[in-house]
Amino acid sequence: MITIRKLLTLEPRLRLRKCSAVFHQAAQRWPVGESDLVYLHDLQQTIRRTVPEVPGEGTYLLRLCSGTLTRTLCDDICYAILALLGAEPADWDFTADSGRSLTDPGVLDPSRREVRPFTLVLDRLRSPFNVGSVFRSADSFGVEKIILIEGTASPLHPRAQRTARGTTETVTWEFLPEDDAVALLEKAGPERVFALEVGGQQLADAKLPEDGIAIIGSEEFGVSPNLLRCAGKKVSIPMAGTKGSLNVSVATGILLHAWFTKGRR
């Protein structure tokens, strides 16, 4: 944790960015310990001293830095700083999950998961944000393993880590060339393999395998022909909006929720 003395040596904008990151961590880990509360109070005073050095309307931020510390106030301070700086949150502004203090990053406990014999195949998802989001949904809905076809964004990319929120450590995963993935799917058999694609059976009506493999296609082109041939069925999500498709991570979350809840009936 950076000391107040060190903070005061930094250029004002960087000083505020550092404060923003700490307040975001505090909001994520609330409630925090007494020593952390003292430190956060000192940061509030540091921000009040710094705001006049930075061009822009800082009245709202100054008011927040006079308030009593709560989780909501910490989060408000974080984003008020970013608004004053005209900045977007950066990858390092976000931490995985709650630890014991602002200096303890914390880890997720895989033993708390209810794991199902579900496997996801991600076929060339190009956006690391989408890959990370899929991991988070996979952790929530019991996915045992994720297979990433070569060409898919790495789960270790900083932007994937940002949206995965630590779940790349709780869900098993590996990269495979397409040919190796096809061999695996053929061995599993079409009755265990299905693809999320347009033109398929409506998800609500589809019988999904209790022990199965779902293929998720790329944002632009969907499931590749070689992988699609391995699927015993296609399932689709009915929609009533003006857009003809959903974001791939959102669609995957809907599929996984349906798969998970069908298995509980």
Secondary structure by P-SEA (a helix, b strand, c coil): cccaaaaaaccaaaaaaaaaaaaaaaaaaccccaaaaaaaaaaaaaaaaccccccccaaaaaaaaaccccaaaaaaaaaaaaaaaccccccccccccccccccccccccccccccccbbbbbcccccaaaaaaaaaaaaaccccbbbbcccccccccaaaaaaacccccccccccccaaaaaaaaaaaccccbbbbcccccccccccccccbbbbbbcccccccaaaaaaccbbbbbbbccccccccaaaaaaaaaaaaaaaaac
